[in-house]
Amino acid sequence: MNNPVKVSIIVPVYNSEQFLQKCLESLVNQTLKEIEIICINDGSTDNSLKILDKYAAKDNRVKIITTPNNGQSTARNIGIKKANGEYIGFVDADDWVDLNFFEKLYNSTNNIVEVACGNILGHYPDKTHQMLKYKKQSIYVEKSQKIEIAGIPQHNYIWNKIYKTDKLKNLDINFEEGKYFEDVIWSIQVLNNLNNLVTVPNTSYHYNKKNFNSTTTVNQTEKHIKDGIYAKTKIYKYAEENGIKLNIYPKVYINLFGIRLLKILNNIIKTEYKLFGFLPFITIYKK
């Protein structure tokens, strides 16, 4: 690659043939051309590797690393070690991004800001839901503000962001291996230790909640439940030990004669009103 890599995009892949092509199409067609796409084939037994090979044959920015099935955490840790770009981003193999996503995030940093954070659109079987939306580009430095504007603890997501590579590698914070919800623990530690964060409007990460085999939608086993409790306990303990205020926004319910008429959700990003508790009808964005 003649030009320096601006963003290394890490994609853990495990039996993702149903969604992988859409994901890769959104990456190889990014308006930011100086990228590398590091695909960690985590012991897939379906046609995922064939799909990866097809894209790698056409585009030398697509790099494939095949490993035994060690899980998403291990795959992400490998990707970070192999990354050559100025920034690192993560995309799950069943999701996709707007074609200008990485260009907008990269340009917003001016190569100084250490984290850039974009919008999230959640795609559910029956609707598309704006999970996180920024109205303007703003920089945050104070640690509790960084955590809050990223939506933590409600949105402990790693993949709607890019991270300054040298700073991230120097932190040496790994994803905990062998656990679900490892990104919950990783996110708060990384955002706390990186110096600043910029919000980026008008571009989105598309979170595919239609995939019922994904980590967050798979039937909840005893291990899922235990790992979820472990992750939540660990982030609250970490916040307390590091003087981080976590804003837990209560849901307000309005009932009449036992019938739910309205649910109000209020946080730093938006106030959302839902008729009967589930039908969104007014959303007021604050940022």
N, C-alpha and C positions, 0 to 999 in steps of 0.2 A: 504494500500500500504506500503510494507516494506521499500523500498528505498525512500529517499527524492525526491520530484517532482522537476525536473530540469526546465521543461517548461510547463506552463499552456496555452493551446490553446483554444481560445474563438471563438465559431462558432455561430453567430446569424442565426436562421433558420426560414424562413417564406415561406410556400408553395413552397418548394424546391425539391419535390419528384423526378423530372426529373434528377437532378444532384447530389443529396445528397449522394447516395451510392458511387459514384466515389470519392467524397470529403472524406468521412469517410474511405474508403479503403486506401487512401493515408495517413491518419492519424494513424489508428490503426496499420499499417505496417511500421511505422517509425523505422529507425535503432536506434534512441534514444528511449529507452523503458521507461525511467523514466519521463513520461508525464502524464498529465491529459487533457481530452478533454471535455471542458465545453460547452455543447450545449444549447443555450437559445431558446427554442421553443416559438416563438413570436406569439402565437395565430394562428398557422397554421390550415387551414381547409381542406387540402388535406391529403395524406398519409405520410407526413413527420414524424409525431410522431411515427407511426408504424415502420418506418425505424429506427428511433432513438432507440426505445425500443428493436428492434432486435439486434442492435449493443451493447447496454448497457447490455443485457442479456448474451452476449458472452464475454464482455471485461469490467471489473470493472473500467477501467480508463475512460470510457465514462460516463459522468454525465449529467443528463437532468434536466433543470429548465424550467418549463412551466409557461408562463405569458400571460395576455391578449395582444392583438396586440397593442403594444406601439411604435413600430418602432425600427430600427437598432441601433440608438444611445442609447436608454434605455437598449437594450439587451447587448450592449458592456459595458455600465456602470455597469450593474449587474455582468457581467462576471469578470470585474476587481476586484470588491469587493469580489467575491468568490474565486479568484485565490490563490492557495497555493504554486505555483512553484517559483523557483529562478528568472525565467524570464517569461514574458507574450508574447504570439504571437496571431495574429488574422488570421482567415481564413474565407472567405465568403463561404456559403454553396454550391454555384455553381462553385467554383474554386477547385483547388487541388495543391499539392506540390510534389516535388521530394521526394523519400523515405528517402534520407539522409539530407533533408533540415534542420530540426531542430537540428540534431546532428552537422552538419557543423556550423550552426550559433552559437549554444551553445559553442562548443569547441573553436571557434574563440575569445570568450570573455575572456577566462581564469578566468571567474567569477569576472572580474574587469571592463572590458569595459561595458558601460551601454546600448548601442544600437548596434546590429549587423544587417547588411543590405545585402540581397541577390539579385540575378538577378530576372528579370521579363520577362516571355514569354507571349505575348498576343495571344490568339487563336480567330481568326476572322472567319466568315463564309467561306472566300475564301483564307485565308492564316494564317500562324503562323509568328508573328512578334516579334523580340527581342526588347523589350521596354527599358530595362535597363540591362546593362551587365558590370560586373567588371572583370578585367583581373588579378588583384592581391589583396592580403589581405593587407590593409593599415588602419592605425588608424588616425582619424581626431579629433582635439580638438577645433580649432578656430570656432566660431559659424557660420560665413558666409560659411566657408568651409564645415561644417557638413550639412548645408541646401543645398548647391550646389551639393555636392556629392550624396545626397539622391535624387536629381533630382527636388527639389522644385524650382519654382512653377509648372513645367511641370508635375511632377509625385507626386502628393500629396497623396501617398498611405501609408496606415498603415500596410498592411498585408505582405509585403516582409521583415519584420523586427521582432526582438524580443527586449524586453525592460526589464531592471532590475526592478523586481517587487517592492522592497521596495522603490527604488528611485521614481518610477512612482507613487506609491500610495502616497508618501509624497508630490508630486507636487499637487495632488488633482485637476487635470485638467480633467473635464468631457467632454464627447461628448455633444454638444448642442442638446437637444431633440426637436423633432418636426420639424426638418429641414433636407433637403437633403444636400449632400456635407459637412456633419459635419466633415468628416475626413480631409478635406482641412484645416479647422480651427485648429483642434486638432494637426495635424502633426507638423506644424511650431512651435507651442508653446512648445510641448514636446521635440523636437530636440534641440530647443534653450536652454532649461533648464536642460537637461541631459548633463553630462560632456564630453562624448566622443562617437565616432561612429567608428565601424570597418566594412569595406567592405569585402564581402565573395564571392569569385569566385566559379565557377563550381557547383552551385546548384541553382535551380530556383523555384519561385512561378509561377503557371500557372493561368493566368487571363482569365476567360472565357467570351469573348465578343460575343459568339454565343447565349447567353441567352438574348433574346430581352425583357424579363420582368425585367431585373436587373435595379438598380437605374440609371446607366449611359447610358442605351440604351432604356429605356422606352420613349414613346412619351413625348415630352417636354411640360408639362402643364405650366400654368402661374406661379404656385408655384415653379416648377423646375427652371424656368428662374429667378424668383425673388431670390430664395435661392442661385443660382449660382452667381448672381451679389453680393449678400450679402457676400458670402464666399470669393470671390475674393477681394472685397473691404476691408474685415476685415484682410486678411493676408497681404495685402500691407500696411495697416495702422499699423499692428503689427510690420512688418519688419522695417518700418520707425521709430517707437517709440523705438525699441530695437537695433537700429544701425546695422541691418542686410542688407547686400547688396544682393538683388535678381537679379540674372543674367537672363535677358530675351534675348534669342538668336534669332536674326532676321532670317527669311527665305530668302534666296537669289534665285531669279528666273532669268533664262536666256531664253528670248523669241526671235524668229525670224519671222518677218512678221506676228505677232500676234499669232504665235504658240508657246506654251511652250515646250522648248526643255529639260530644266533641272531645278530641284529644289535642293538646297543645304541646308541641316540642320546641324548646327554646335553647339555642346555644350561641356560641360566638359567631357562627356563620349565618344562621338563619332562624326565623321563627316560622314553624309550620303548623297549620291548622288542618285537622282531619275530621271530617264528618263521620259520625258513628264509630270513630276510633280508627278507621282504616281508609277512608276516601279523602285524599289530599284535595283541598279546594283553594287554599291561599298559602303561598310561600313568600316570605319577605326576607330577602337577602341583605345582610348587613355589611358585607365586605366586597 
